[in-house]
Amino acid sequence: MTAQSPPPLTPEAARNLQSMLQAEIGPGLSEQEFHVVEARYGFTFSADHRAFLTAGLPLGSRSWPDWRNGDPEDLTERLSRPVEGVLFDVEHNGFWHPAWNPRPSGTSEALQVARSELATVPQLVPLYSHRYLPGTAGQSGHPVLSVHQTDIIFYGNDLSDYVRWEFTGRASGLPAHATVGFWSYFVNGRPGIDVHAPTPHTPYALNAHEAIEYLRMLALERTIGRRHHPHQLIEAGLTALVLGVETESLPLLVGLSRTEHESADALFAQVLAELAPPEALPSDGTAVPWEAARWELVRWWLRLIVNGSMAPGAGGDVITYEGWSVLARPQALRPLVDKVDAYNECCTAERKVQEQEIVTEAERLLAGPWPPQD
């Protein structure tokens, strides 16, 4: 999948980006150093990645790979992590790419086939922590990917967009586009989580009041620009209908056939107008676009994490992207963001523990005043 790419990163632009980092910047890599690294580890830097590291080598944090003096075992592990993560999900979570030959019945045979298939996929090269850029010689404009097993999401439309978002809380808001084979499968919604895509959760509601609140939260997501699949709107309507919510358009929304899904948006809007929820949608009179809506949504996403309707890691990514970064990085959310980062960086054996820590922090935030105080 391709789209028009942004212009290549210039040396001046790379230096400007590095001025935004809270990191020591060492001398950039020389051509000879690039040659040694690429020959030793068997990959190539993309053009933007190369320009960035030519301008300077970020140091002072283990999150930045030290391509000059770093531990070779650590660098090798970072490079192998995306493929090993996919293999873990093949072994433990039933993942199988549809382009591969049929999955063998035995686990060891399946892993053997998967490893052979993965040997041909484009290399992902670590940029910062678990953020990666495709390693494609001479090419620029790749989106930055956040990689955890098969939970793979966009974290920037390109390297410049990523740095501005990760380190200053500002992003372009433009839709990212997948640029390399295999990995694009995940960031296009199967099964990884794109933070620009519809919120990855299962519907919930136990009574009519909760069903209406659920519809309202979906409307708030739309207010800040998040998209929904038609089937999500239809499922929300069906949940409300079953729980006794009555409006003229609700049966029409629920009764849409697959060929009529293009009408879901309009009917969903009609249902909301007919319900006239007692709490109106927040107006946009705040300094941050839709600030009140975002705080309400952060609270809702926290509830989804706590009640098990959304995976802690996925929910944490959404809150980090749509809440913390846009709301000028409030300190009250920093402990949650730190736990999400720890989850994203931890080894597989510790992920259950890290998931529970995210849930515990979500519970703590929900128990306090809202919005939480810095």
N, C-alpha and C positions, 0 to 999 in steps of 0.2 A: 504494500500500500504506500503510495507516495503522494505528496502535495508540494506546492511551491515552497522551497526552503528559504529561510532568512539568509542574509548575506553572511559570508564567512567571517569568523572572529578575527579582528585586526589586533596587532600588538598593543595599540593604544587602548582599544576596548577591553582587552584582557587585563591590562594594568588597572583600568578603572574598576573592573569587576573585583579584582583582588583587594582593592582599597576598601571594599565593603566587608571583607572577611575579618573575623576576630581570630586572626592567626598570624604567626610569624611567617614572613615571606622570604625564603632563601633565594639564592641565584637560580635562574631558570635552567632547565636541562639543555645541554648542548646537543648538537646533531650526533656527535659520537656517543653521548650518553643514551640518547633515544635508540640508536642502533644497538647498543649493548643490551638495553632492557628488552627491546622487541625480539632480539635474537635469543636471549636467555629464556624468556617466558613464552615465546611462540605466538605473539599477537602483534597487531599494529594499532597505534592510536589513530582516532579519527582526526581530521584536520583541525576542528575546533579544540579538541582535547590537547592536541599537540601545541597549538598556539597559546592556550592557557598555561601550559607547563613551561613553555619557552619564556613567557613573561616572568614567571617566578614559580617556585615550588613551595606550596603551603606546608608549614611545619608546626610543631608544638602541640599537636593533638593526634592521638592514634587513629582518629577518624579519617585523617588525610593519609593516603598511601605515600610512603617515602620511597620514591623510585630511585633515589640516589644511594641512601644508606640503610634502607629498611631491611628487616629480617627476610631473607628469601623464602623461608617456610611460610611466613605470614602473608607475603605477597602472592605466593602460589595458592594458598588457601583462599584468599580473597577472589582470585581469578576463577577458582574452581567452584566457588559457592553457588552461583546460579544453576549450574548443571547438577551439582550434588543436591540442591534443594528440589529440583524437579524429580530426581531419582528417589528422594525420600518420599515424595507424594505418590510416586508410582508404587513404591513398596508398602506404604502405610495408609494411604488415603484413596487408593483406587484410580489415580489419575492415569489417563492414556490418551495421547494425542490422536485425533481422528485421522491424520494423514499417515500415521504409522500402520504397518501391517497389523492384522488382528492380534490381540493380546494373547500370549500363551497362557495356559491354565496355571502353570507353576510360577511362583514368585521369582525364583532365581532365573528362570528362562526369560520372564518378562523384563527383569532388570538388565539382562544381557542384551536383549533387543533394544531396549530404551537407551542404554549406554551407547550402542552402536549408532542409533539414530541421532543422539545428541552430539556425537563426535563431528557431525556435519553442520551444526547450526552456527550462526554468526556469534563470534566471541563478544561477551560483555566485559567491559574493562572498568574496574572500580574508580570512581571519581571522588566520593566522600562517603564514609560510613557504608551503608548498603545502597547507595545511589550509584547507578552505572550508566555508562555511555557505550553504544555499540562501537566495536573496534574495526573501523572500515577505513582503510588507507585513502587519503585524499578527499574524503567526503565530509561535509559539514551539515549543520542544521538538524542533527538527530535530537529527539526528545530525551530528557534524562529519565531513567526508570528507577523506581524504588523496588528492590527485588527481595522477596522472601518466599522461598519455595515457589509454588505456583500462584502466590498472592503477589502480583506484579502490577504496579500502577504507574501512571504518568506523574512525574514530580517537576515538570517544567517543559515548556514547548521546545526549548533548546538550552544550551549551556548558560547563555546570558539570562534567560528567563528563570532558569532554576536558581542561579545565584541570588538574583534579586528577591525571589520568593523565600528561599531557605534562610537567607541571612539578613534580609531587611523587611520581610513581610509584604513585599510588593510583587505582583505578578501581572502579566499582560492580560490575562483573561481570555486570550485567544484559544480556540480548540487545538489541542495537540494532535499530531498525526503519527501513526506508526510508520517506521521507515525501513525496518529490516524483517526478513522472514522469520518464521517460528515464533519469536517473542511477540510479534504483533497479535498473535492468537490470544494471548492473555490480556493485553491491554485493550482489546476490543470487546471485553466483557465475558470471556470464557477462559478459565474460571477466575482469573485474577480480578482485582478491584481497581477500576479507574476512578480516581477521586472526582473526575468530571462527570462520571456516569451516574445513573440513578442509585440512590442509597441502597447498599446491599443488606436488606433486612427481610425478615418474614413478617407478614401482617399479624397484628394483635388487636384484641378488644374483647372484653368480657361482658359489656353492657352497652346500651345505646349511647350513653354519655361518652364512653371511651371511643366508640365507633365514630362519633361526630368529631371528637378531639383528633382522632387519627386522620380524618379527612382534612381537618384544619391544618395539621402539621404538613401534610402533603402540599396544601396550598401555600404554606409558608416557604417550603422548599422551592416551589415554582417562583415565588416572589424574588428570591435571591438568585434565580437563574438555573437552578438544578432541574434536570430533565426527569421524566418518568416514562417507563414503557407503558403502552396502553393497557397491558394486562394488569399492571400494578393498580391503575385507577379503577379498572373493572373489579379486581379482587377487593379493593377497599370499599367499593360500592356494595358488593355482594355481602361483605361482612356487616355493613351497616343495615342492609335490608333484612338479613337474617336476625339481627338483634333488635328489630322493631322500629328502625328509623324510617320515616315516611316522607317522601317528597314526590312530586309529579314526575320528575325526570330520572329518579333513581332506578326504577325498573327498566327504563330505556337504556341507561348506562350498563346495567348488569346483563341485559339481553343482547348486547352487541355480539355479532358473530366475528370470526377472525377476519373476514373480508370487509367488515365495517369498522375496524379498529381506528381508522383515521378520524372517526367521529367522537372518540373517547375524550379528547381534550375539551371540545365544546360542551359535551354533556356533563363532564365533571364540573366545569365552570357553572353550568345551569344548576346542578345539584347544590353547589355552594351558595349560589344566590338564593335558592329556595329555602335552604336551611337557615340562612341569616344567623350564623352562630352568635351567641351573646357577646363573645369577645371578638371584636373586629380585628382584621389584620392590621398590624402596626403600620403607621404611616412612615414615609421616608423623609423625616425632618431632622435627621441626625447627621452628625459629622461623618460617620462611617456609613456607607451605603447599606440601608436596611439593618442598622445596628440592633434595634429592638428585636427584629425578626431573627437575627442570627443568635442572639442570646436565648431566645425561646427555643430555637432549634437545637442549640448545644444541650440545653436541659433535656429535650426530647431524645436526642441521640444518646445521652447518658442513660436515660431510662431504658432505651432499647438494649444497651449493653448490659445493664443490671438485670433486666428480666429475661435475658437470653435470646432476644429477637435479632440481635446483631452481634457478630463475632467481635470480641474486644479489640483485636488488632485492626480490623477493618473500620470499626466505629471510631477508634482512636485516630486513624488516618483522616477520616472525614472531618472530625472535630478539629484536628490540627490544621487542615487545609481551609475549611470553610468558617471556622470559628477563631481559633487562636491567631492565625496569621493575618486575617482580615481585620480583626478587632484590636490591632496594634499590640499583639502579643501580651495580653494581660498576665500579670504575675500569678494571679489566682489559678490560672489554667496550666502554669508551667510544670507543677508536679505531675499532672496527667500527661502532658506532652513528653516529659522526660521518661515516664514509664512506657509510653508508646515507642519512643526511640530505643529504650532498652529491650523491649520485646522484639523490635525489628532487627536489632543487632545481636541478640542472644543466640546461642546454639540451640539446635532443635530440642535437645533433652531438657532445656530449661524453659521452654515456651509456655508450658502449662502454668508454671509458677508465675511467669511474667503476665500471662493473661489474667490470673487471679489478682495480681497487683493492680492491673488496670481497672478491674471490676471494683476492688476495694476503694480505689481513689474516686471512681465514679460515684459510689455510694456516699463517700465523705462529702463530695461536692453537693450532691442532691440533699443531704441532710442540713446544709447550712443555708444562709440567706442567698437570695437570688436577685440580680446577678451576684456572683461571689465577689467579695471585697479583696482587693490587692493587699 
